[in-house]
Amino acid sequence: MYLEYIYNQPKFQTTCIYGFVFITLGNLAGNALAFGIYVIRAAGLQDNHSAHHHAVRAVAVAALTVSCLLHGSWRKGGIMVNNTLAFIKVTILLAIVGIGFASAAGASLGAGPTGKAAREQNMSVHNSFDDAHRNIGDYVGSILLAAYSFDGFQQPFNMLAEVAEPRKKFAKTTVGTMLLLTILYILVNVAFFCAIPQQVIVNDYPDLDMATIFFQELFGSKIAARVISGMIAVSILGNLVVMTLTASRVKQEIAKEGILPFSLFFANDTVTPYARLRAWLSPQKKTDELPERSPAAALSLHLALSLILVGATSSREPIVAYTILVELYEYTLVLMVGLAVAAGIVFLRWHRRQEWMESLGFHTWGGPTAAIIYATICAFLMVTLFLTPSDRSYRSSRVTKVQPYVVPTIGLCTLLMGYAYYLVFAKLIPRLKKKNLVVERDPIIVRQGGKPDGEWVVGVEVVEFWWAAKEPALAKEA
């Protein structure tokens, strides 16, 4: 919606380009592979062993399928599962913070005290940056992964229809949640470095994640590493569950613009099996609330593209495929889209200042400063990701067997493919048909939950498409 408002000409161009990019890459196929990796580790197997690669992908496919079936069968149940997993994830973060600070205070958790050595090495201003990477490509890769961990802040904006009393609760809840997670993420990283010396991390475990190193070193047991692998798998599953529904909603909205083959099919909501079963078991119970519906067709589209990406990267080790898919997602849907939105806000600020400012209804703090900073950072990362990182980087060709410029190049090519799709859909087909596509969207506004005092929300939206004959050009006056 933001991109369509900013870049509204030519018609359908922005919708086709963004729609193509999001439908093909707007999923967590990479995270599904990570889920498979940690499930295999929790089982006590080696994920980097070639014999277990197929098992990792089988678990990834199962996780993607179950997530889609859950939301397609019982939408509220999917939200309940997501809330439960979110609670578990926050509990894990709090546990890591407590354990790390306890170790820093001198507590022994089974492997002997390590906190003192970690504090002396990691927190000293004299040697904290010893052996630091000098390659800008290494820092850019690290920034990209850090940005990926915060990318979830976008998801609530796609799910306002699922929020009770959105005008009253949404803004406060979103800001509060982001502040909480920012504090927790910082404290977790401080806890890591309060407990584990830097040289242990760099020299002894170059290929392990920090959480696994943390538990294995503090508790002195591989069982602890398997336990935290299971916890990380649960955390990743939470990401899969929430992203499955939010991404499917976005794909459903793209279909409502009429730009996809069989757009009405993918734009349609379906009454869930749970709602049908509930109505069958209680036929006498009457309610003003609309029956529970889910974007079943959009969920099937989401699942199909996710499975294609998992299969397309099957020639690589699962951990390498994860790195490639995450970087591709970040480059296209975080950096490219972020740059387009931020630059568009700056454009609106100066080009259509009065009209846009009046439509906002409020004045932003700092004017366009935040948009300028965000656009600059996105542009910088998009360019520097083409640089070759050092051999120690997770993005190096020595590790991935893929040149670093390949993924950014593919990301930029998706823009060209989206533009090619626009030319076919909006130029070639209308010329061949000698008709123009007409899209009508009529929202039906209802009280949320059927309550007399509920907030007004979109209950149902009626969407219609048809191809109308082109109007003959008016004859030029003599």
Salt bridges, closest charged atoms under 4 A:
ASP47 OD1 - ARG41 NE 2.66
ASP131 OD2 - ARG392 NH1 3.26
ASP138 OD2 - HIS133 ND1 2.54
GLU162 OE1 - ARG75 NH1 2.28
GLU162 OE2 - ARG249 NH2 2.88
GLU165 OE1 - LYS169 NZ 3.43
ASP209 OD2 - ARG41 NH1 3.41
GLU253 OE2 - LYS256 NZ 3.12
GLU253 OE1 - ARG441 NH2 2.61
GLU257 OE2 - ARG441 NH1 2.73
ASP269 OD1 - ARG249 NH1 3.43
GLU289 OE2 - LYS76 NZ 3.47
GLU327 OE1 - ARG395 NE 3.23
GLU461 OE1 - LYS256 NZ 3.15
GLU461 OE2 - ARG441 NE 2.88
